[in-house]
């Protein structure tokens, strides 16, 4: 019945443009008539056509709404809700995120609302235990890798693939200080500007320019090694300062320090590229 109504709706859609054109033509025709009586008749016809068009549009909307209500929605990765029970056996979950049901042992759909720290079972702090993070990552990837579900149902294959991808993203984000710090700011609704920060200190920008010139002009590996050593020390110092700012809740200060870390991380990549030329 819903399909029949939908076909009627589509058929009605083709008549609307013609109806509108007739209304317009009639309106134009009656505008050329100077007799007041004809104008009154024209207005009545115009109002009648407009009313009929409105009623027809309303009927179309109601029929199409009924059609859509009969269509079964398809579950996709981007629209998963937070799962409070197993999708297969309905066993209630004790904690979130849950990767496997404790009762029937099947893999569960990913919890998109969970933070990367919860996924990796880590404290939400900047000074992260990297060894614990790596251990958790290996454990999850061993159990969630899609190859383990090649003989399982289509749902389990899909869920394992998405869970594995989410674990990879969480691990790579938390692994490095810069991406970890930026993620912590994003959790607070603070984002770093792309490109050069217009509020950056002129003295700091001059320092960066001099370092870049030193890298470009370096002729020996020893010169580049010295720049690399200074850059690593600077990044270590920034890491400690960012940790202190985040622990104290000084988010604006942490944002400024992370902007500096982003610049020095770029310099570190340039140093690595320069060193590769001597090998």
PyMOL commands that set and color helices and strands:
alter all, ss='L'
color gray80, all
select helices_A, chain A and resi 2-31+36-69+77-79+116-119+130-144+146-149+154-175+177-187+202-217+221-247+251-276
alter helices_A, ss='H'
color red, helices_A
deselect
rebuild
show_as cartoon
